[in-house]
Amino acid sequence: MTQYLLFLLLFSLSGVDSSVDPNFQSYASCNSICRCSRGELGKILVKCSFDGKNVTEESLHLPPDVYSLDLSNNNLSYVPASLIGKYRNITNLTLDGNSLCNLTSEGLLTDFSLLQYLSLQRNSIRDVDSKFFRGLSRLKYLNLSLNNIKSWTGNQSQGTHELEYLDITGTIDWVPDENILALPRLKELRGVTWCKFCPNCTVVNPQNLVNESQRKRKAEECLREFDEMKFLEFGQKDPKRFIRHRYLPECMCVKQSDCEFRHVVMPYFLTRTLLPQTLFYIEYAVSPFTILLNMVVIVTILSSRSLRTVPSFILIGHTAVIDFLLGIYSIWVAHVNITNINNILEEVMWAGKELQPSTGPIFISGQLISVSISLLLTLERYLAVVYCVRPSKRMTAKSAHISLFFAWTMAITFAVMPIFGVGGLHYNIKRACTPLSYDEEFKSGSSLILLASLVFIVLLYLANLPLYVQLFRFVKKSSNQAGVKKELSLARKIAILVLTNFIFFAVPIILILVFSIFAKLDSNPFDFEGDAFQSTVFKISIGQWLPVTCLNINSLLDPFLYAFKHSHFKREIRRRIHHFSRKVFPSWAPSMNLNSVGDSVTNEPQTKKMSRIDGQPTASNTKNKTVPDDNKDLEFQETDKELPKTM
């Protein structure tokens, strides 16, 4: 390194005006196109500027023992070997700032066997062939910076086996390979770039750092760490190549740098555990069923005139829409976590990445709508039971639609706010449970918004409790009314649905809070001997996978908790299956008839029954009951098998 600095010092002195030096008066070129001087060590330094001038080998008259020749900024498109060929004592040659494109001509500098320093920076060099340097057996320093080399072919060690320093700063399309790394005395590669996070990295060979004991010791320690963590088993291609040849990228040893994090920490973490990725494959298994079952509920309700006019089924239909969207959201979150695990680790362990706005609004609006519908379902059952003899007090289809309109408006408004950065909020992939974060300048206001939204959701769930308490107290007082008990049967189904919604929403949040408060885990990802990796596994598993999975499972269960248990909904399903089978497979269709609600009927008058919701009286009630003229009581009608259970 000391010799390298000495060479730079000599070059800095090459521009000294030598016209007053009588020793160079006899050399014509020193008084016209060149500046000749002597350095501190008595070496002759020459800097020539002949751009646009016709200079030949005969017209160039310089001292025969030129030590350093600088031909920078002369717009040269080739190496003027013939022009300077008679000055074979040149040790330092500088051709910076010219227009050289390729270094592929074989043996062009063979005559300069004493050359130790060659600088070709700030040219337009793209292709290099090792045969260009043939004969330069003493070359120690090669500067090719600011050229963006694209290829380097041949066997470099054959011609320049004494090379110690190579500078390729500015090259981004080529990384030194075995051709360069096989050089036996190479100490240092400068400006190596193999990704945007490791630009201009210095790569050293500790074995050749003879006179730099401290630097050598640090490099050997870092190489030993790579060996202990078995870097060759998980590292990326270019860094692995350096380590394999016992070269050390010093930028990967700089603690808490982007380069170390992306090329050491993250790959090392992925080899330690695949748990965060493999967990999300569960979403691929569960989500299709969630989507399919809720699609069945949506289509059945929309296609049934009798169902889509009943308040409870209107609310259940909107619940199915939310569950359908959450199924899509779960698949997308799984896809992001599996295919972009590096970005996830970057967010959890290092810097931040924003979640795509197409998924965050689905989750936020879904949560707000879900809790609103849960409260509306409870309210609808409450009114149906408490005011069972006063139909005017019950929830109507119109009031249900109006309530849902306001609920959707509120949820969508809040969900799109982060897209436009309102209050400093933005969607963040780190938080799958509440995928929102905020800018630091809005920290206090944004955190208040997040806290308020969470409290609002919890309060809406808790608002169901007093309604159910009043409802069951009323039923207890009205134990002799069979109609009230039938209403209670439906209310219990709604209560179970609301309770599961709350449990699957609250459990992940409670676990996250407990983990955040009581788990004393080190969060420094660069401490390989600490528990940072265990902390990351917990963050991804509990903070991202568990909330999404709980909501996905809840969305899968919702159709079974109410729609698929309701007698009329089951009749509608049977009727549509029968209609579809007769239409598509007429020869396979069963030999039976179904009425408008899916009940099977026969041709025997004494066994024929019609459902009350068909608008026809049953055989047992012909004399005592009248035909209903609307569907207000549809949601209260259970099958005859269910009635004894509630009596």
Secondary structure, DSSP 8 states (H G I E B T S, - for coil): -HHHHHHHHHHHTTT---TT-GGGTT-GGGGTTEEEEE-TTS-EEEEE--TTS---TTT----TTEEEEE-TTS--SS--HHHHTT-TT--EEE-TTS---EE--TTTTTT-TT--EEE--SS---EEEGGGGTT-TT--EEE--SS---EEES-HHHH-TT--EEE-TT--S----HHHHT-TT--EEEEE-SSTTSTTEEEE-GGG-TT-HHHHHHHHHHHHHHHHTTHHHHS-HHHHHHHHTT-EEGGGGSTT-HHHIIIIIHHHHHHH--HHHHHTHHHHHHHHHHHHHHHHHHHHHHH-TTTTTSHHHHHHHHHHHHHHHHHHHHHHHHHHHHHTHHHHHHHHHSS--B--TTTHHHHHHHHHHHHHHHHHHHHHHHHHHHTTT-GGGS--HHHHHHHHHHHHHHHHHHHHGGGGTGGGEEEBTT-SSS-EEE-GGGHHHHHHHHHHHHHHHHHHHHTHHHHHHHHHHHHHHTTT-HHHHHHHHHHHHHHHHHHHHHHHHHHHHHHHHHHHHH------TT-TTTTHHHHHHHHHIIIIIHHHHHHHHHHHHHHHHTGGGSHHHHHHHHHHHHHHHHHH-TTTS-S-EE-TTS-EE-S-GGG----GGGT---GGGTTT----SSSTTGGG---TTTHHHH-
